[in-house]
Amino acid sequence: MEYHKLIAGRILELCQIHDLTIGQLAARCHMNKATLDNIIEGKCKKPRIQTIYKIAGVFHLSVREFLDQNAAGYL
């Protein structure tokens, strides 16, 4: 799977599990909603590690756990 699709899918999956909208996630990450929209829509093919770190932190995950599709225990 392509890297940007993995990131986008993981963001959507975690938002659904935690009942968050992309706007709510953006606010919790202290970033612009357009940034997340660009990642999800595939306009941003290589999100910065700092961005992934912020997103993962909202869900109390390490970057490694965030990127691991088989990660368990993040609920």
Secondary structure as UniProt FT lines:
FT   HELIX           3..17
FT   TURN            18..19
FT   HELIX           22..29
FT   HELIX           33..40
FT   TURN            41..42
FT   HELIX           49..58
FT   TURN            59..60
FT   HELIX           63..67
FT   TURN            69..70
//
